[in-house]
Amino acid sequence: MLIASSVFATLVATGLPQLSRLRVPYAVMGASRQIAAAIGSARQRAIAQNTSYRVRFDTGAKTYTVERQNGGNWVQDQAPQKLASGLSFGDIPANPVINANGTLAAAVTIPVMGTAAHTRTVAVNVLGQTSIN
């Protein structure tokens, strides 16, 4: 019994680091889907409430926040969402601003990166449609 327990403990100790590496692609894909859903939700709210919305990305804090325009100011509409541990944003040239008709002034790409070259890009075109590449 002691030998079997020590063999099992050795296998678990060598296998746990591998399991954490296997989690990264799923975490990147999950975060990309959450960002695409937040942009889609902001688009629906912009159309329904006839006001502009944006999704603001803070690359340093690794968070994103849905905000609505209220009299020329941006007001937080939802609590900031934090990326999972080990993930980060790539270079985001501009935050997507969704007009009251559901369109954007310019297309935006949001890269979500993990370790070991696992990257997904959330692309939002000018019509407000999102895709994950």
C-alpha positions in Angstrom: 0.0 0.0 0.0 2.9 2.4 0.8 4.6 1.7 -2.5 1.4 2.2 -4.4 0.8 5.5 -2.6 4.3 6.8 -3.4 4.0 5.8 -7.1 0.6 7.6 -7.3 2.1 10.7 -5.5 5.0 10.7 -8.0 2.7 10.5 -11.0 0.5 13.3 -9.6 3.5 15.5 -8.9 4.8 15.1 -12.5 1.4 15.5 -14.1 0.1 18.7 -12.4 2.4 21.1 -14.3 1.3 19.5 -17.6 -2.4 20.0 -16.6 -1.8 23.7 -16.0 -0.3 24.1 -19.5 -3.3 22.2 -21.0 -5.6 24.8 -19.5 -4.2 27.8 -21.3 -5.8 27.3 -24.7 -9.2 26.8 -23.1 -8.8 29.9 -20.9 -7.8 32.1 -23.9 -10.8 30.8 -25.9 -13.2 31.4 -22.9 -11.9 34.9 -22.4 -12.3 35.7 -26.1 -15.9 34.5 -26.0 -16.7 36.6 -23.0 -15.3 39.7 -24.6 -17.3 39.0 -27.8 -20.4 38.5 -25.7 -19.8 41.8 -23.8 -19.4 43.7 -27.1 -22.6 42.0 -28.5 -24.5 42.9 -25.3 -23.2 46.5 -25.5 -24.4 46.7 -29.1 -27.9 45.5 -28.2 -28.1 48.0 -25.3 -26.9 50.8 -27.6 -29.7 50.1 -30.0 -32.4 49.5 -27.4 -31.5 52.7 -25.4 -30.6 54.8 -28.4 -27.3 55.9 -26.9 -23.6 55.1 -27.6 -21.8 52.4 -25.7 -18.2 51.4 -25.5 -16.1 48.6 -24.1 -13.0 50.1 -22.5 -9.9 47.9 -22.2 -7.3 48.5 -19.5 -4.3 46.5 -20.7 -2.3 47.3 -17.5 -5.0 46.0 -15.1 -6.1 43.3 -17.6 -9.7 44.3 -17.3 -12.5 45.5 -19.6 -15.6 47.6 -18.7 -18.9 48.3 -20.6 -19.7 52.0 -20.5 -22.5 54.1 -21.8 -22.5 57.7 -22.9 -24.5 60.0 -20.6 -24.4 63.7 -21.6 -20.9 63.6 -23.1 -19.4 61.6 -20.3 -18.8 57.8 -20.2 -20.5 56.1 -17.2 -19.7 52.6 -16.1 -22.7 50.3 -17.0 -21.2 47.1 -15.7 -18.5 46.2 -13.2 -15.0 45.7 -14.7 -14.3 42.1 -15.8 -10.8 40.8 -15.2 -9.0 38.3 -17.4 -8.1 34.9 -16.0 -4.8 34.4 -14.4 -2.0 34.1 -17.0 -3.8 35.9 -19.8 -3.3 39.4 -21.1 -4.4 41.8 -23.9 -2.2 42.5 -26.9 -2.0 46.0 -28.5 -5.5 47.5 -28.8 -5.4 50.6 -30.9 -8.8 51.9 -29.8 -11.7 51.0 -27.6 -14.8 50.0 -29.6 -17.4 52.7 -29.5 -20.9 51.5 -30.6 -23.2 54.1 -31.9 -27.0 54.2 -31.2 -27.7 52.4 -34.5 -25.4 49.5 -33.6 -22.5 50.4 -35.9 -18.9 51.4 -35.1 -16.9 54.2 -36.7 -13.9 51.8 -37.3 -13.3 48.1 -37.1 -11.4 47.0 -33.9 -9.3 44.0 -33.0 -8.7 42.8 -29.5 -5.9 40.2 -29.1 -6.1 37.9 -26.0 -2.9 36.2 -25.3 -1.8 33.3 -23.0 1.5 31.6 -22.5 3.2 29.4 -25.1 1.9 31.4 -28.1 -1.8 30.8 -27.5 -3.5 33.8 -28.9 -7.1 34.5 -30.1 -8.2 37.8 -31.7 -11.7 39.2 -31.3 -12.5 41.2 -34.4 -15.4 43.7 -34.5 -16.3 45.1 -37.9 -18.1 48.4 -38.6 -21.5 46.8 -38.5 -20.9 45.6 -34.9 -20.5 41.9 -35.8 -17.9 40.0 -33.8 -15.7 37.0 -34.8 -13.0 35.1 -33.0 -9.9 34.1 -35.0 
